[in-house]
């Protein structure tokens, strides 16, 4: 749980720090919105791309051993990221942290599945999911406190002592486990998955940065990413030692659960990215205040995630997850009603309901995924779950971030005509870029402040509605394919408990 905490904590801390990192030196690194997206996505892409291999290595060599190695790499990456001298260096060292996290995250859930018996697993996974909520709560508050008293790099340096403590406790307390008949590593599959994701997301981010998704280079890059990912799937089908056993997805319940996780994190990560700028740039809250305002989101997950299994026992996975996704869609749509002077208590209600919705999706869906495969394949199941979650989050940040960027630029451009052409392009990248130019112009720049706020709010409304639309797609998926109420007889087989691929 402590190992899980540090991995999730880092991302939630970074969400509060993105505005500070975007400010000019010496306060920040002067990172553009595209560079900020890459600082998040370099971590996420390496994380997602390596999860297949990390899960297999954990099953093959021992999950405890792989988790310890991952913690060491994650700690080293955190130390280097804290000392980054440019946005490019930060992007690289965040990728190193992603490599370490790839070996940590699947091992945490796989170890739980092997420590606890089947009847105890839903409760254990509920507590595991609540740990995510705890990290979401601690991260922004810790990040805010650090940014109020230290330089921006402290949000990464804080990871190092926690990693050291986790290493000691892992060595002393946690038993090791492995698959008695593990598969071989698939280096070509790993290469294809990473290359395909990087090309696809790079094209999406670049399209948003230049506000032109029809640009030939953008289209070519995204098309190349799709082609490489198709080649990856074809390779997995033909390989005798695939990173992903494609036959897992023949089970509709398993596929729906995986898809639901990806869609939820697509919508949520994109919204989290812009909510920080809304709170800090438009509403004027400090990083610490922004972190405190996110407490209802985390508190709801802490309250409801461990108890979601009880609701599932009564109403079934389908009803609970459908309701959870409907709540998330509604809260995302509610962001489209927010203005610069909306009462802050209303935003707190939205965050609380969003956290409650997530808690009633993450826990039951994670149980369905983990129990769909035999226990000895727990590392692979956990890796698949985390991969689709991270890929969904990466695409959410890239696509919804690009929608935000393109919408903002189209709204603000008419107010930047008095600036030189090169300054117009730079000032139109993000609200922070516009406000930075306004500050540099002194009194002459005051006329840009109100249009910047209005342009950002318009862009946020459009982006929030796009996120809500994605959540509604998730509603349809889980309503059609997840199982209903479990059978009253506890010994009766349930649909997701049958190992995927059984009878092959």
C-alpha positions as CSV (number, residue, x, y, z in Angstrom):
1,X,0.0,0.0,0.0
2,X,2.9,2.4,0.7
3,X,4.4,1.5,-2.6
4,X,1.1,2.2,-4.3
5,X,0.8,5.5,-2.4
6,X,4.1,6.9,-3.6
7,X,3.3,6.2,-7.3
8,X,-0.1,7.8,-7.2
9,X,1.1,10.5,-4.8
10,X,3.6,11.7,-7.4
11,X,1.0,12.3,-10.1
12,X,-1.4,14.1,-7.8
13,X,1.4,16.3,-6.5
14,X,2.4,17.2,-10.1
15,X,-1.2,18.2,-11.0
16,X,-0.9,21.0,-8.4
17,X,2.6,22.0,-9.5
18,X,2.0,22.3,-13.3
19,X,1.1,26.0,-13.0
20,X,4.2,26.8,-11.0
21,X,6.4,24.8,-13.5
22,X,4.9,26.8,-16.3
23,X,6.0,30.1,-14.8
24,X,9.3,31.7,-16.0
25,X,12.6,31.0,-14.2
26,X,13.6,31.1,-11.4
27,X,10.0,30.4,-10.1
28,X,9.5,27.6,-12.6
29,X,10.9,26.3,-15.8
30,X,8.8,28.4,-18.2
31,X,7.2,25.2,-19.6
32,X,4.6,25.6,-22.4
33,X,1.3,23.7,-22.2
34,X,2.6,21.1,-24.7
35,X,5.7,20.6,-22.5
36,X,3.6,20.3,-19.4
37,X,1.5,17.6,-21.2
38,X,4.7,15.8,-22.1
39,X,6.0,16.0,-18.5
40,X,2.9,14.1,-17.5
41,X,2.7,11.8,-20.6
42,X,6.4,10.9,-20.8
43,X,5.8,9.2,-17.4
44,X,2.5,7.7,-18.5
45,X,3.7,6.4,-21.8
46,X,6.8,4.6,-20.5
47,X,4.6,3.4,-17.6
48,X,1.9,2.0,-19.9
49,X,4.4,0.6,-22.5
50,X,6.4,-1.3,-19.9
51,X,3.5,-2.6,-17.8
52,X,3.1,-5.7,-20.0
53,X,6.7,-6.7,-19.5
54,X,6.8,-5.7,-15.9
55,X,3.8,-7.9,-15.1
56,X,5.4,-10.8,-16.9
57,X,8.8,-10.3,-15.2
58,X,7.0,-10.2,-11.8
59,X,5.2,-13.4,-12.6
60,X,8.4,-15.0,-13.8
61,X,11.1,-13.7,-11.4
62,X,9.1,-12.8,-8.3
63,X,6.8,-9.9,-7.7
64,X,8.6,-8.7,-4.6
65,X,11.9,-8.6,-6.4
66,X,10.4,-6.6,-9.3
67,X,8.7,-4.2,-6.9
68,X,11.9,-3.5,-5.0
69,X,13.8,-2.8,-8.3
70,X,11.0,-0.5,-9.4
71,X,11.1,1.5,-6.2
72,X,14.9,2.0,-6.6
73,X,14.4,3.3,-10.2
74,X,11.5,5.5,-9.2
75,X,13.5,7.0,-6.3
76,X,16.5,7.8,-8.6
77,X,14.2,9.3,-11.2
78,X,12.5,11.5,-8.6
79,X,15.9,12.8,-7.4
80,X,17.0,13.7,-10.9
81,X,13.6,15.3,-11.8
82,X,13.9,17.6,-8.8
83,X,17.2,18.9,-10.2
84,X,16.0,19.4,-13.8
85,X,17.3,22.6,-15.4
86,X,14.9,22.7,-18.3
87,X,11.5,21.3,-19.4
88,X,13.3,18.8,-21.7
89,X,15.3,17.4,-18.7
90,X,12.1,17.1,-16.6
91,X,10.4,15.2,-19.4
92,X,13.3,12.7,-19.6
93,X,13.5,12.2,-15.9
94,X,9.8,11.8,-15.6
95,X,10.1,8.9,-18.1
96,X,12.7,7.3,-15.8
97,X,10.1,7.6,-13.0
98,X,7.5,6.0,-15.2
99,X,9.9,3.0,-15.8
100,X,10.2,2.5,-12.1
101,X,6.4,2.9,-11.5
102,X,5.7,0.2,-14.2
103,X,7.4,-2.4,-12.0
104,X,5.7,-1.1,-8.8
105,X,2.0,-0.8,-9.7
106,X,1.1,-4.2,-11.1
107,X,3.1,-5.9,-8.3
108,X,1.1,-4.3,-5.6
109,X,-2.2,-5.7,-6.8
110,X,-0.7,-9.1,-7.8
111,X,0.8,-9.5,-4.3
112,X,-2.6,-8.7,-2.7
113,X,-4.3,-11.3,-5.0
114,X,-1.8,-14.0,-3.7
115,X,-1.8,-13.0,-0.1
116,X,-5.6,-13.0,0.3
117,X,-8.1,-15.8,-0.5
118,X,-10.8,-15.3,-3.1
119,X,-13.5,-14.4,-0.7
120,X,-11.3,-11.7,0.9
121,X,-10.0,-10.3,-2.4
122,X,-12.9,-7.8,-3.0
123,X,-12.3,-6.2,0.5
124,X,-8.6,-6.1,-0.1
125,X,-9.0,-4.5,-3.5
126,X,-11.5,-2.0,-2.0
127,X,-8.9,-0.9,0.5
128,X,-6.3,-0.8,-2.4
129,X,-8.6,1.5,-4.3
130,X,-9.1,3.6,-1.2
131,X,-5.3,4.0,-1.0
132,X,-5.5,5.7,-4.4
133,X,-8.0,8.1,-2.9
134,X,-5.7,8.7,0.1
135,X,-2.8,9.5,-2.3
136,X,-5.1,11.9,-4.2
137,X,-5.8,13.7,-1.0
138,X,-2.3,13.8,0.4
139,X,-0.7,14.7,-2.9
140,X,-2.2,18.2,-3.6
141,X,-1.9,19.2,0.0
142,X,1.7,18.1,0.3
143,X,2.5,19.7,-3.0
144,X,0.8,23.0,-2.0
145,X,2.8,23.1,1.3
146,X,6.0,22.4,-0.5
147,X,5.4,25.0,-3.2
148,X,4.5,27.6,-0.5
149,X,7.9,27.1,1.2
150,X,10.3,25.6,-1.3
151,X,11.2,25.5,-5.0
152,X,9.1,23.5,-7.5
153,X,11.6,20.5,-7.5
154,X,10.6,19.7,-3.9
155,X,7.5,18.0,-5.2
156,X,9.7,15.3,-6.6
157,X,12.3,15.3,-3.8
158,X,9.7,14.4,-1.3
159,X,9.4,10.9,-2.9
160,X,12.9,9.9,-1.9
161,X,12.4,9.3,1.9
162,X,9.1,7.6,1.3
163,X,10.7,5.3,-1.2
164,X,13.5,4.5,1.3
165,X,10.8,3.6,4.0
166,X,8.9,1.5,1.5
167,X,12.0,-0.4,0.5
168,X,12.8,-1.3,4.1
169,X,9.2,-2.4,4.9
170,X,8.9,-4.4,1.7
171,X,12.1,-6.4,2.5
172,X,11.0,-7.1,6.1
173,X,7.3,-7.8,5.8
174,X,6.1,-8.8,2.3
175,X,6.3,-12.4,1.0
176,X,7.4,-13.2,-2.5
177,X,5.3,-15.0,-5.1
178,X,5.6,-16.0,-8.8
179,X,3.9,-17.9,-11.6
180,X,5.1,-21.6,-11.6
181,X,4.9,-21.7,-15.4
182,X,5.6,-18.1,-16.6
183,X,5.8,-16.9,-20.2
184,X,8.8,-15.6,-22.0
185,X,9.5,-11.9,-22.5
186,X,8.4,-10.3,-25.8
187,X,10.9,-7.5,-26.7
188,X,9.4,-6.8,-30.1
189,X,5.9,-6.4,-28.5
190,X,7.3,-4.0,-25.9
191,X,9.0,-1.9,-28.6
192,X,5.9,-1.8,-30.8
193,X,3.6,-0.8,-27.9
194,X,5.8,2.0,-26.7
195,X,6.5,3.3,-30.2
196,X,2.9,3.2,-31.2
197,X,1.7,5.1,-28.1
198,X,4.4,7.7,-28.4
199,X,3.6,8.5,-32.0
200,X,-0.1,8.7,-31.5
201,X,0.0,10.9,-28.4
202,X,2.8,13.1,-29.8
203,X,0.6,13.8,-32.9
204,X,-2.4,14.6,-30.7
205,X,-0.4,17.0,-28.4
206,X,1.2,18.7,-31.4
207,X,-2.1,19.1,-33.1
208,X,-3.5,20.9,-30.0
209,X,-0.4,23.0,-29.7
210,X,-0.6,24.4,-33.2
211,X,-4.4,24.3,-33.2
212,X,-4.4,22.4,-36.5
213,X,-5.2,18.7,-36.5
214,X,-5.3,18.8,-40.3
215,X,-1.5,19.6,-40.4
216,X,0.2,17.0,-42.6
217,X,2.9,16.2,-40.0
218,X,0.2,15.8,-37.2
219,X,-1.9,13.5,-39.4
220,X,1.1,11.5,-40.5
221,X,2.4,11.0,-36.9
222,X,-1.1,9.9,-35.6
223,X,-1.6,7.6,-38.5
224,X,1.9,6.1,-38.0
225,X,1.0,5.5,-34.3
226,X,-2.3,3.7,-35.2
227,X,-0.4,1.5,-37.8
228,X,2.2,0.5,-35.3
229,X,-0.4,-0.3,-32.6
230,X,-2.3,-2.5,-35.2
231,X,1.1,-4.2,-35.9
232,X,1.4,-4.7,-32.2
233,X,-2.0,-6.5,-32.0
234,X,-1.2,-8.6,-35.0
235,X,2.2,-9.6,-33.5
236,X,0.5,-10.5,-30.2
237,X,-1.9,-12.8,-32.1
238,X,0.9,-14.7,-33.8
239,X,3.5,-14.7,-31.1
240,X,4.0,-17.9,-29.0
241,X,5.0,-15.7,-26.1
242,X,2.9,-12.5,-26.4
243,X,3.1,-9.6,-24.0
244,X,-0.8,-9.7,-24.0
245,X,-2.7,-12.9,-24.5
246,X,-5.3,-11.6,-27.0
247,X,-7.6,-14.5,-26.1
248,X,-8.3,-12.8,-22.8
249,X,-10.5,-10.3,-24.6
250,X,-12.8,-13.0,-25.9
251,X,-14.5,-12.7,-22.6
252,X,-17.0,-9.8,-22.9
253,X,-17.1,-9.1,-19.2
254,X,-13.3,-8.8,-19.0
255,X,-13.2,-6.6,-22.1
256,X,-16.0,-4.4,-20.8
257,X,-14.3,-4.0,-17.4
258,X,-11.0,-3.1,-19.1
259,X,-12.7,-0.6,-21.4
260,X,-14.6,1.0,-18.6
261,X,-11.4,1.7,-16.7
262,X,-9.8,3.3,-19.8
263,X,-12.8,5.5,-20.5
264,X,-13.1,6.7,-16.9
265,X,-9.5,7.7,-16.7
266,X,-9.6,9.3,-20.2
267,X,-12.3,11.6,-18.9
268,X,-11.0,12.1,-15.4
269,X,-7.3,12.8,-16.2
270,X,-8.2,15.4,-18.9
271,X,-10.5,17.2,-16.5
272,X,-8.0,17.1,-13.6
273,X,-5.4,18.7,-15.9
274,X,-7.6,21.8,-16.6
275,X,-9.1,22.1,-13.2
276,X,-5.8,23.2,-11.7
277,X,-5.6,26.1,-14.1
278,X,-9.2,27.0,-13.3
279,X,-8.5,27.1,-9.6
280,X,-5.1,28.8,-9.7
281,X,-5.2,31.0,-12.9
282,X,-8.8,32.0,-13.0
283,X,-9.9,31.8,-9.3
284,X,-6.5,32.9,-7.9
285,X,-6.0,30.2,-5.3
286,X,-2.5,29.2,-4.2
287,X,-1.2,25.7,-4.8
288,X,-1.9,24.8,-1.2
289,X,-5.5,26.1,-1.4
290,X,-6.0,24.2,-4.6
291,X,-4.8,21.0,-2.9
292,X,-7.2,21.6,0.0
293,X,-10.1,22.1,-2.4
294,X,-9.5,18.6,-3.9
295,X,-10.0,17.0,-0.5
296,X,-13.7,16.1,-1.2
297,X,-12.7,14.2,-4.3
298,X,-10.3,12.1,-2.3
299,X,-12.5,11.8,0.8
300,X,-15.3,10.3,-1.2
301,X,-13.0,7.6,-2.6
302,X,-11.7,6.9,0.9
303,X,-15.3,6.6,2.2
304,X,-16.9,4.6,-0.6
305,X,-14.1,2.5,-2.2
306,X,-13.8,0.0,0.7
307,X,-17.6,-0.3,0.9
308,X,-18.4,-0.5,-2.8
309,X,-18.3,-4.4,-2.7
310,X,-21.3,-4.3,-0.3
311,X,-23.3,-2.3,-2.9
312,X,-22.2,-4.7,-5.6
313,X,-23.4,-7.7,-3.5
314,X,-26.8,-6.1,-3.4
315,X,-27.3,-4.6,-6.8
316,X,-24.6,-6.3,-9.0
317,X,-21.7,-5.0,-11.0
318,X,-23.7,-3.7,-13.9
319,X,-26.1,-1.5,-11.9
320,X,-23.3,-0.1,-9.6
321,X,-20.8,0.7,-12.4
322,X,-23.5,2.2,-14.7
323,X,-24.7,4.5,-11.9
324,X,-21.1,5.4,-11.1
325,X,-20.3,6.4,-14.7
326,X,-23.6,8.3,-14.9
327,X,-22.5,10.3,-11.9
328,X,-19.1,11.0,-13.4
329,X,-20.7,12.1,-16.7
330,X,-23.0,14.5,-14.8
331,X,-20.2,16.0,-12.7
332,X,-18.0,16.5,-15.8
333,X,-21.0,18.2,-17.6
334,X,-21.3,20.4,-14.4
335,X,-17.9,21.9,-15.1
336,X,-19.5,23.5,-18.2
337,X,-21.6,25.6,-15.8
338,X,-18.7,27.0,-13.8
339,X,-17.7,30.7,-14.2
340,X,-15.1,32.9,-12.5
341,X,-17.4,33.8,-9.7
342,X,-19.3,30.4,-9.1
343,X,-19.6,29.7,-5.4
344,X,-16.8,27.5,-4.4
345,X,-19.0,25.2,-2.4
346,X,-20.6,24.1,-5.6
347,X,-17.3,23.0,-7.0
348,X,-16.7,21.1,-3.7
349,X,-20.0,19.2,-4.2
350,X,-19.0,18.4,-7.8
351,X,-15.6,17.0,-6.6
352,X,-17.2,14.9,-3.9
353,X,-19.8,13.3,-6.3
354,X,-17.0,12.7,-8.8
355,X,-15.0,10.8,-6.1
356,X,-18.0,8.8,-5.1
357,X,-18.7,7.8,-8.8
358,X,-15.0,6.7,-9.2
359,X,-15.1,4.6,-6.0
360,X,-18.1,2.7,-7.3
361,X,-16.3,2.0,-10.6
362,X,-12.7,1.3,-9.6
363,X,-13.4,-1.3,-7.0
364,X,-15.9,-3.6,-8.7
365,X,-14.2,-3.3,-12.1
366,X,-10.8,-4.1,-10.6
367,X,-12.3,-7.2,-8.8
368,X,-13.9,-8.4,-12.1
369,X,-10.6,-8.0,-14.0
370,X,-8.4,-9.7,-11.3
371,X,-10.8,-12.6,-10.7
372,X,-11.2,-13.2,-14.4
373,X,-7.7,-14.8,-14.7
374,X,-6.2,-17.6,-12.6
375,X,-4.3,-16.4,-9.5
376,X,-0.9,-17.3,-10.9
377,X,-1.6,-14.8,-13.7
378,X,-2.2,-12.0,-11.2
379,X,0.7,-10.0,-12.5
380,X,-0.5,-10.1,-16.1
381,X,-4.1,-9.2,-15.0
382,X,-2.9,-6.3,-12.9
383,X,-0.6,-5.1,-15.7
384,X,-3.5,-5.1,-18.2
385,X,-5.7,-3.2,-15.8
386,X,-3.1,-0.6,-15.1
387,X,-2.0,-0.4,-18.8
388,X,-5.5,0.5,-20.0
389,X,-5.9,2.9,-17.1
390,X,-2.7,4.7,-17.9
391,X,-3.2,4.6,-21.7
392,X,-6.7,6.0,-21.1
393,X,-5.3,8.7,-18.9
394,X,-2.5,9.6,-21.3
395,X,-5.0,9.9,-24.2
396,X,-7.3,11.9,-22.0
397,X,-4.6,14.4,-21.2
398,X,-3.5,14.5,-24.8
399,X,-6.8,14.7,-26.5
400,X,-8.8,16.8,-24.0
401,X,-5.7,18.9,-23.3
402,X,-5.5,19.5,-27.1
403,X,-9.2,20.4,-27.2
404,X,-8.6,22.9,-24.4
405,X,-5.5,24.4,-26.1
406,X,-7.1,24.7,-29.5
407,X,-10.4,26.1,-28.1
408,X,-8.4,28.6,-26.0
409,X,-6.3,29.8,-28.9
410,X,-9.3,30.2,-31.2
411,X,-11.1,32.3,-28.5
412,X,-8.1,34.5,-27.5
413,X,-6.5,35.2,-31.0
414,X,-8.8,38.1,-31.7
415,X,-7.5,39.9,-28.6
416,X,-3.8,39.5,-29.5
417,X,-3.7,41.4,-32.8
418,X,-1.8,44.3,-31.3
419,X,1.1,42.0,-30.5
420,X,4.0,41.1,-32.9
421,X,3.2,37.9,-34.8
422,X,5.7,35.8,-32.9
423,X,4.4,37.1,-29.6
424,X,0.8,36.4,-30.7
425,X,1.6,32.7,-31.2
426,X,3.4,32.3,-27.8
427,X,0.7,34.3,-26.0
428,X,-2.1,32.1,-27.4
429,X,-0.6,28.8,-26.2
430,X,-2.3,28.9,-22.8
431,X,-3.9,31.1,-20.2
432,X,-0.6,31.3,-18.3
433,X,1.2,32.4,-21.5
434,X,-1.3,35.2,-22.1
435,X,-1.2,36.3,-18.5
436,X,2.6,36.3,-18.6
437,X,2.6,38.6,-21.7
438,X,0.0,40.8,-19.9
439,X,2.3,41.1,-16.9
440,X,5.3,42.0,-19.1
441,X,3.3,44.8,-20.8
442,X,2.4,46.5,-17.5
443,X,-0.6,48.7,-17.7
444,X,-1.0,48.1,-21.5
445,X,-1.4,44.4,-20.8
446,X,-4.3,44.8,-18.4
447,X,-6.7,44.7,-21.3
448,X,-5.7,41.1,-22.0
449,X,-6.6,39.7,-18.5
450,X,-10.4,39.6,-18.8
451,X,-10.4,38.1,-22.3
452,X,-7.9,35.5,-21.1
453,X,-10.2,34.4,-18.3
454,X,-13.2,34.3,-20.6
455,X,-11.4,32.4,-23.3
456,X,-10.2,29.8,-20.8
457,X,-13.7,29.4,-19.3
458,X,-15.1,28.9,-22.8
459,X,-12.4,26.3,-23.6
460,X,-12.9,24.5,-20.2
461,X,-16.7,24.3,-20.9
462,X,-16.1,22.6,-24.3
463,X,-13.5,20.3,-22.9
464,X,-15.7,19.3,-20.0
465,X,-18.6,18.4,-22.3
466,X,-16.2,16.2,-24.4
467,X,-15.2,14.4,-21.2
468,X,-18.8,13.9,-20.3
469,X,-19.5,12.4,-23.7
470,X,-16.6,9.9,-23.2
471,X,-18.1,8.9,-19.8
472,X,-21.5,8.3,-21.5
473,X,-19.8,5.9,-23.9
474,X,-18.5,4.0,-20.8
475,X,-22.1,3.9,-19.5
476,X,-23.2,2.1,-22.6
477,X,-20.3,-0.4,-22.4
478,X,-20.9,-1.4,-18.8
479,X,-24.7,-1.5,-19.1
480,X,-24.4,-3.9,-22.0
481,X,-21.6,-6.3,-20.9
482,X,-21.0,-6.3,-17.2
483,X,-22.7,-9.0,-15.2
484,X,-25.8,-8.2,-13.1
485,X,-26.5,-9.2,-9.5
486,X,-24.4,-12.1,-8.3
487,X,-26.1,-15.4,-7.6
488,X,-27.5,-15.9,-4.1
489,X,-25.6,-19.2,-3.7
490,X,-22.0,-18.2,-2.8
491,X,-20.7,-21.5,-4.3
492,X,-22.4,-20.9,-7.6
493,X,-20.1,-19.9,-10.4
494,X,-20.4,-16.3,-11.5
495,X,-19.6,-15.0,-15.0
496,X,-16.4,-13.1,-14.2
497,X,-14.9,-15.9,-12.1
498,X,-14.4,-18.2,-15.0
499,X,-10.7,-17.9,-16.1
500,X,-10.5,-16.2,-19.5
501,X,-9.5,-18.6,-22.2
502,X,-10.7,-21.6,-20.3
503,X,-11.4,-24.5,-22.7
504,X,-9.0,-23.2,-25.3
